[in-house]
């Protein structure tokens, strides 16, 4: 049995929702909570190092994949945002038989999109941060700007909450650390969807490349920058269409 903190919203077909860096499950997926009234059980986790789950020196998408596999049971839809998208990529590749669908919201698949100048700039800017010896508050401000979340537009209390979480990101497994299981995902028959936020040409190019390589549908949900799940209804309609289309598996 997993020692993660796991909340459950609703009843029905399981959906595992995996948050990104500097967040918790309940914070990140509140706009998706109405989907719990549509015949789905939303399994909302705090990844290791975050929220009420066990402390971790750094986040690790391969360890996340282990945790996600344990939570999938006989079958579940998988949805991952940002760093959480890397964990569900590996979990789906390990258990394609139990993956009902896969939705990736701007995952940092930074080995992809290299043909595009904007993607190269995005990746270079993020990678450069790991070489900077900056105070956590300065570092996280640069990081948020690099991925498309403007810290100047966020409430001060939000910045105050994420700064203590910054070491979990800085000391974690880097986005580019492991080769992605693209061939296994391309061979899998479950429905796949890659969604960008329409705010970054770099992320758009990476998401385009990823979708093509794994045989996924491609969509955009604009209006919330990198925090695509905050678009609410726009994303929720996409998710419902995907999940309902895959019910017969």
N, C-alpha and C positions, 0 to 999 in steps of 0.2 A: 504493500500500500504506500502511495506517495506521501511524503512528509510536507509537501507544499500546502500553503493555504489556498483552498479552493472554495469559491462560492458558487451557488447554483441558482439560476433564475429560470422559472417556468418548468414545464414538463413537455416531454415529447422526444423527438430525434435529437441526439446530442450534438452540440456545436462547441468546440474548444476555441476560446478567444484568448489570444496571446499578445500581451502588450509589449511596447518597445522600451527603450532606455528611459531612465529618469521618470518613471511613472509607476502606477499600480493598476491592477486590473479594474477595480471599481471606478477609478478616476477616468480611465481611458475608454471604457465601453458603455458609459451611462446612456449615450445617445442610441445605442443598440438595444437597450433594455426592453423597448416595446416589442421586439421580435420574440420575446419570451411568451407573448400572448398569441403567437401564430403557429403553435404546435411544435416549438423547439425548446429544448433545455439548454440554456446557455451556461457553459462551464467556464467560469471566469477565474483565472489563476493570478496569483502574484508570483512572478518568476523569482528564482533564488537571488537573494541580495536585496529584494524589494518588498515593501509592505510587511505583511505578517508571515511571510515565508522565511525559511532559515537564512541566517546571515551568510554572505559569501564575500570573499575578498574582491572578486570581480565576476561579472556576468560571463556566461559561456553558452553559446548557442548549441553546442554539441551536447552539453549537459541538459539544456532545455529540451532537446529532442528526446532524450531518455525519459524525461518527466512527461512529455506530451504523449509519447507512445504508451506509457502506463495509464493515461487517462482516456485513451481512445476506445477502450472496451471492444465490443464487436464491430463498432463502426461509428464514425463521427465526421462531421464537417469540420474543417480547420480554417481558421482565420488568424492571420498574424500581421501586426503592424511593425514596420521598421525592423529593429533588431529581432523582435519576436517572429518576423517573417522568415528569418534564417532558421530558427528552431523548427518551424513547421515544415520548411522545405526538407530538412533531413528526416523528420518524423514521417512525412508522407512517403519519402523514398524507401524508408525501412518497412513501412506497413501499407503498401498500396492497396492491399485487400481490405483494410479497415478504413481507408480514406474515402469518404463519400463525396467530398469536393475540397478544393484547395483555393483559398483567396489570399493574395499577397498585396499588402498596401505599402507601396514604396519600400520594399526591402533593400537594404544596402548591399546589393549584389555587385560589389565594386570591381569584380573581375570582368564585368560585362560593359558594353557601351563604349569600348575603347576607340571605336571608329569615329565617335562624335566629339568635337572639341569641347562642348559644354559639359559632357560627362567626364572628360579628362580633367577639366578644371575642378569640378565638384570633388572627384576622387582625390586629386592632388591637395586640395584645401583641407579635406578631412584628414588625410594621412599625415599632413604636416603638423597637425595638432598634437599627435602622439610624440612628436619630437620637441614640443614646447614645455618648458618648465615654468608654468604659470600657476598662480593661485587658483583654486577651484572655481571661484566666482568669475574670474576673467576667462578661464578656460571654457567654462560652460556657456558663457555668452558668445564666444567665438564659435563654439560647436553649434549652438542653436541657429546662428546666422548662416553657417555653412550648409545646414540641411534645410533651411527655408522656414524656420520659426523665429520671427523677429522678437528678441527679448525686450526691446523697447516698447512693444505693444502688449506685453504680458503684465498682469497685475504684479506689484512688488512681492505679494505674498506667494505667488507661484514661483518666482525666482528664488525666494528664501527657502521654499520647500525642496527645490531641485538641487541646490548647491550641496547639501549634505549627501546627496545620492551620487554626486559626480565621481567620487573615487571608484564606485562599482563599475561605471562605464570606462574610466581611464585605465583601470587595472584588469579589465575583462579581456576575453579573447577578441582580437581585432576582427573587424568585418571581413577582411581579406585573408584570414588565416587558413581556411580550408577550401579545397576544391569542391564546388557545388555539385550535387548529384543530378546534373541536368539530363543525362541520358536515361537514367531510371525514371525520372519524372516524365520525360517525353514519351517513354514506352507505356506509361500508366494510362488507363482508360477513364479514370474519374475526371469530372469536369474541373477546369482550372480557370482562374480569373486573376489578372494582374491589373491593379488600379493605381494610378498616379493622381496627384492633387492639382495638376494644371498650373503649378507655380514655378517649376524649375525645368528648364530645357535639359539639364543634366539628368535629373531623375526620369524625365520623359524618355530619354534615349535608353537609359538602363532598363526601364520597364518594357520598352518596345523590344529590346534585344532578348530579355528574359522570356517574354511571352512567346516570341517566335521560336526560341530554343526548346521550350517545354510544351508547345502546342496549346497555349492558353488563349482565352479571349482577352481582349484589351479594352480598358475603359478608363475614364477620368471622372473624378468627383471633385470639382473645384469649389473654392470658397473658404477652406480652412488650412491652406498651406500643406505642410507635411503631415499635420494631424488630420488625416483624411476621415477618420471615423467621426470627427466632430461635425461633419456635414449632415449627419443624421439621416433624414429621409432619403436624400440622394443616394447614399451608399446602401441604406437598408433595402431600398427597392431592388438594387442589383443583387444583394445577398439573397433576398427571398426568391428572385427569379432563378438564381443558380441552385439554391437548395431544393426548391420544388421541382426543378427540372431533373435533379439527381435522385429523387425519392425512390425510383423504381430499381435502383441498384441493390 
